[in-house]
Structures are given as structure tokens and as C-alpha cells.
Amino acid sequence: MIDKRFNKKNQDLILELVADQFACTLEDLFSRNRSSRNSNGRHVAMVLMRNLLDCTLTEIGQVFGRDHTTVIHAKKKIDTDKKLIDIALRLALKYKNLSELID
């Protein structure tokens, strides 16, 4: 059974998977840097938290020190970029597999 609660353990797992995928650090994901690697990784992490953990837009925004409208923008960006959709789907599958092993 997959734990869909928004908690630190689940949040950290998503962030670590995304950082690894985009070859960046956790600090990069939280930074104000707008490089495509960092912003795409941040956007994918936001969408995964929304879809996998049922987080509110405000909760996700708070994790990243941003407004809920940034999370809305991230979702729109992911929805229109096939490459990012594929990455998000692969990471969602990895998350589900890892969270089942951990629990």
C-alpha cells in the first residue's frame, strides 16, 4: 500500500529522486536559480508532490518558498512538454516502487 500522506519522508523521497534525475542538488531545487535544469527539476517535483501525495498548492508552494501560483505554472509547463511528462512518469513509478519497499 502506497502512503499518499504529505509528510517529510515522502517529500524527501520525491526530492531526492528528482535531484538525481536532473543531476542537481537539493539546494538547487530550492534556489531562485532559473536555469532549465533547476527549474525543470523543481517543476517536476512540484507536480509529483501534487499527484502522488495529494498536497495542496499552498503546501507545495511553502516547501519551495514560493507562491501557490508557481505550482499552477509548473503543472501547466509539465502538461505541455512531452519530455518532462515522460520524466515525471518514470519518477512516479520509481517513487511508487521505492515507497513500497520502504513501508
ABEGO torsion letter per residue (X at the ends): XBBABBBAAAAAAAAAAAAAAAGBBAAAAABABABAAAAAAAAAAAAAAAAAAGBBAAAAAAAAGBBAAAAAAAAAAAAABAAAAAAAAAAAAAAAAAAAAAX
